[in-house]
Amino acid sequence: MCCYNSERYIKETIDSVLGQTFQDFEFIIWNDGSTDSTKAIVESYHDSRIQLFSDVNRGEGMAAQLACRHVTAKYIARIDSDDVWLPEKLALQYDYMESHPQTVLLSCPVIYIDDKSVELGHSFPVTRISYLKRSIAKENRFPHSGAIYRTDIYNKVGGYNNVRYFQDRLLFWKMSDYGDLALLPLPLVKYRMLAGSVAHRIDSSPYKEIIWAYKDKIYNEKGANETDIKLYNTIYDLIEKNHNDAFVYKQDKLNKLYNVLRKLLGDVTAYQLIVSIKNVASFLF
């Protein structure tokens, strides 16, 4: 798990990992230069399986790359610092990987939750392996917090690239050359839906055309050109710098709108709710 200023949700995330029915694991936590109480919260746990590393802020791609250098286990399972694993997640995925040696990557559907951990709906998996392997060239159907993959294959493809934003899809695309990609049919992760996504920040930026073009180029070349990655990261960091204050303001407004819509619309699917938010938000912001 990589974390940056994750104090609001990280305890719930850590508890869900330590509460797995499968208990034989090492829990590597990489603190990517947090300035809030994230590090103190992690240090409050006294569990020999937790290994905490802290560094200056380098971005998620480099943080994931550095964290995985400390892995000694046969498999790597990734979780984002605001998501939640269901108790059987590791056990079911471990058994699947052990009985399917040709599978290099396994993930699962997710249950969508809001900022207060209220369940909104769930995703629907495509489980046909042949389709999944073909589709990774165009889209990522493998939730990052649901993913488990073979450490030897991860190392063989060079691991995570130090690229902002889509490092998971790029890694899975590289790994697809070495075996099957699969999805279990049942949701084992709670995925937190928060306002102000990375994709939205990029799409609202004057640099969106060039950054999406470089993203596609990096992806199609499977991260082979470090010069392209450095230029992409420079543009991405410029977007983050220019939009940071506006993002915090909009996130607060959208979260309030999100809660109002949930009360007005009742028990609706996550998809319907997000569409409603986007339609209304387009008039407000």
N, C-alpha and C positions, 0 to 999 in steps of 0.2 A: 504494500500500500504506500503510495506517495501522497503526501499531504502538504497543503499550503494554506495557512489561516483557516483551519478546519474546525475551530473550537465548538461551533454550534452543533455539529452532527457526529464528530469523530468518536465520542464515547459509545453511541448507539452502534456505530460500525464495528469498533473493536469488540464490543460485547457479543455481536453476532458471529464474529470469527472465533472467539474463545469458546462460544457456546455450541460449536459444531459437534455432532455425534462422532465424527472422525477426529481423533485428537492427536494423531502422530504427525505434527507439522512444525515447521519453523515459521515464525511470523516476523518478516522483515518490514519495518516501517521506516520510510525515508522522509524526514522533515525537510522540506525544500525552502528553508529560510523563512519560516513563519514568524510573524511579528506579534501574534496574539498568544493565547494560552495553550495552543496546540501541543507544544513540547511538554509542558507541565502536566497536561492531562495524560499523555502517553506514559510519562515517568511515574504517574500515580499507580500504575498497574505493576504488580509484582508476580510476573509469570515468566518462568525461565525460557519459554518459547519465543518471547518478544525480543527482537534485536532492533534497537533504535539507533538510527544514524541521522545526524544533522549536518547541514551544509548551507552555504549561501544559496539564494534563489537562482536556479538555473533553468527553470521551465520543466514541464512535465516529461518531455521526451528524454532529456538528459538525466533527470531524476530517476526515471524508470530504468534507464540504462545502467546507472551507477548502482541502484538498489539490486538489480538482478546479478551483478557481479558477486554478490555475497550468497547466492543460492547454492545449496549443496544437495538439494532434494532431486528426485527423479522428475517431478512435475512442478510447474509454476502455476499458481492460481492468483489472479489479480483482482483487487477490489478498490474502487474509488472511495475516498474518505467521507463521502456523504451517502453511500449506499448501504444496503443491509443484506446479509446472506440468511436464507432459511436454514434451520438446523441440519437438514439432511444433504445440503448442497455438496460438500466435499466428499461425503461417503458415496453418494450415487455417482458422482463424476469419476472418482477414483476407481470404482468397480468397473465402470464403462471403459475407461482407458486401459485398464489391465486386461480386459477381455477383448479389446479391439486394437491390437498392436499396430494396425495400419493407419489408425487415426492419430493425427499430430495435434489437432486442436478440437476442443469440445466446448460448446457454450450452451445456453439455455434461454428460454423466454424470460421476461421480467414482469413483475407486478409494479405498475406505476404508482408512486406515492407523491404527496405534495410536501411543502415545507414543514408541515406539522405531522408528517408520517401517516396521513390519512390515505387509504387505498383508493385509487381512481379507476383502475381497470388493469388489463394486462395485454402484452403483445402476443402474437400468434406465430408459432414457428413454422418454417418450411423444413421438413426433416429428410427430404430426398437428397442423399449425399451427392449424387452426380450434379444436381442443380446447384447445390451450395458451392461446390468447387468452381463451377462455371461463373456463378453470379458474383464471386468476390472481386472479379475484375471490374465490376460496375457499381457494386454497393456492398456495404458492410451489414450483414445480418447477424453478426456475432457480438452481443453486448459485452463490453470490456470487463465489467464486474462479474459477468457470468463465465468468463473464459478460464479454461485450464489447458495447458499445453506442455509438450515434452521439452525438458530442459536441454537435451542434447540437440534437438532440432532448432530450438531457439538459438543456441550458440552457433550452430552450423550456418544459419542465415545471417549472423552478425547482430542479432538482438534488435532492440529498439533503436531507431534512428533518432538523433537529436533534432527532431522536427516538431514545431509547434502544432498542436491541435490533432492531426489525424494519425498519430504514431501507432495506434492499435490496428487500424485498417491496413497500414503499410506493412506492419509485422505479419499479419495474417496472410496477406497477399504473397509475401516472400515464403512463408511456411507452406503454402498450398502446393509448392513444387515437390514437396517431400512426402506427401501422403494425403489422407482424407481429412476433410473438415466436417464436423457434425454438430447437430443440435439435439439435446434431449427434448422430449415433447412437453415437459411440465415446467412451470416457472419456479425458479429456485433463488431468485434475487429480487429485492425491492429496489427499484431504480427511482431516484429522486428527481422529479421534474421541477426545475427552478427557472424563473424568468431570466431573460437576458443571456441566451445561449451564445456560444462562440460564433456559430454560423450566422446568427442575427447581427452580431457586432461587425462581422466581416461584410455582410450584405449591405449594411447601412454605411459602409465606409467608401470614400472616393477611390480607394485602392482595390476595390473588390475584384475588378476585372483581371488585374495583373496577379493578384494573390491566388485567385482560383486557377488561373492559367499555370502558374508555377506549381501549385498543388497537383494538378493533373499531370504535369511533366514529371515531377518527382515520383508520383505514384506509378506512372507507366514505366519508368526506368527503375522501379523498385529501390529507390533511394541510393542509386549508384553514384550520383554526381553531388559531391559535398558543396561545390560552389553554388549550385541551385538551392540547396537547403539553407546555406548561410544567407543568401539573398532573400529567400522566402521568410526566414525567421526575422530578418531586419525589418521587412515590411510589416510582418505580423506584430512585432513589438511596437512599431510606430502606431498601429491601429489601437493597441491596448493603451498606450500612453495618452493618445488623443481622446479616447472614449472612457477612461476610467471614472472620472467624476460623473459624467452623464450616465454611465452604466449603473453606478450605485443609486443615483436618483431614480432612474427608470425601473430598476429592480424593485425598489421599495413600492413604487406606484403600481407596478404590475402584480406584485404579491398581494396588495390590498384588493386590486381588481379581481384577481384570481379567487380570493376567498368570497367576495361578493357574488361572483358568478356561480360558485359551487352552492351557495345557499339558495340562490334564485332557481337554478336548474335542477337541483336535487341530485339523485344518483344517476349520473350520466357517464358515458365512457370517457377515457382520457382523450381519445381522439376528438370527440365532440367538444369537450371542454377547451382543448387547445385551439381548435378552430374558432370557437367563440371568443377566446382571449385575443387571438390575432386580429379578428375582424373588428372588435371594439377598440383594441389598442391602436389600430391604424388611424382611427379618428382622433385619438387623444394625444398621440405623440408624433 
